[in-house]
Amino acid sequence: MSIQQLHTLEELNQYVAQPGKKLLFKHSTTCPISAKAHEEFQAYLKDTNTTAAIVHVIEDRPVSNQIAENFGIKHESPQLFLLEDSEVRWNTSHWKITRSAIQEAFNQ
C-alpha cells in the first residue's frame, strides 16, 4: 500500500489524469475527526490494491483549494473523493469516511 502525498498543483493534475479508479483524501493534520477518517482510509487501502493520494490541507493549501475548484465541490476536511478517469464519481466527508463506505462506493 503506498499513498502518494501531493504537494504541488502539477502533482495533483498528474494524479487526477491517471486512468482508472483512485482515491483522493484531504486530510487535516490538526483535526481529530480527520485522524479517525485517515485511519479508516488506511484500513481500506491495507486490503486492496487501490491507487490513493493524500493532500494535507493546512500544509498544502493551494493544492487543497485547487481540488475544490477543479471539481466544483465545496472544501471540507476531512474529505474523500473517488475519482475515475479525471471525474469525481463519489465524495464524502467527516464521520462518513469509513472503510465500508469506501468499499461500497468502489463496488458501484
Residue pairs with C-beta under 8 A, 6 or more apart in sequence:
1 42
1 45
1 46
1 52
2 52
3 25
3 42
3 45
3 52
3 53
3 54
4 11
4 15
4 52
4 53
4 54
5 53
5 54
5 55
5 56
6 12
6 15
6 53
6 54
6 55
6 60
6 63
7 60
7 63
8 60
8 63
9 62
9 63
9 66
11 63
12 55
12 63
12 66
12 67
15 22
15 24
15 53
16 24
16 70
16 83
16 86
17 86
18 51
19 85
20 51
20 84
20 85
21 50
21 51
21 82
21 83
21 84
21 89
21 106
22 50
22 51
22 52
22 53
22 82
22 83
22 84
23 41
23 45
23 50
23 51
23 52
23 53
23 80
23 81
23 82
23 83
23 102
24 52
24 53
24 54
24 55
24 67
24 80
24 81
24 83
25 37
25 38
25 41
25 52
25 53
25 54
25 55
25 78
25 79
25 80
25 81
25 97
26 54
26 55
26 57
26 64
26 67
26 75
26 76
26 77
26 78
26 79
26 80
27 34
27 37
27 38
27 54
27 55
27 56
27 57
27 77
27 78
28 34
28 56
28 57
28 58
28 77
28 78
29 56
29 58
29 59
30 58
31 77
31 78
33 78
33 94
33 95
34 77
34 78
36 95
37 78
37 80
37 94
37 95
37 97
38 54
38 78
40 97
40 98
40 99
40 102
41 52
41 54
41 80
41 97
41 102
43 99
44 50
44 99
44 102
44 103
45 52
48 106
50 106
55 63
55 64
55 67
57 64
57 75
57 77
64 75
64 77
65 75
67 73
67 75
67 81
68 74
68 75
71 81
71 88
71 91
73 79
73 81
73 88
73 91
76 93
76 94
77 93
78 93
78 94
78 97
79 91
79 92
79 93
79 97
80 91
80 92
80 93
80 97
80 102
81 88
81 90
81 91
82 88
82 89
82 90
82 91
82 102
82 105
82 106
83 89
89 105
89 108
90 105
90 108
92 101
92 105
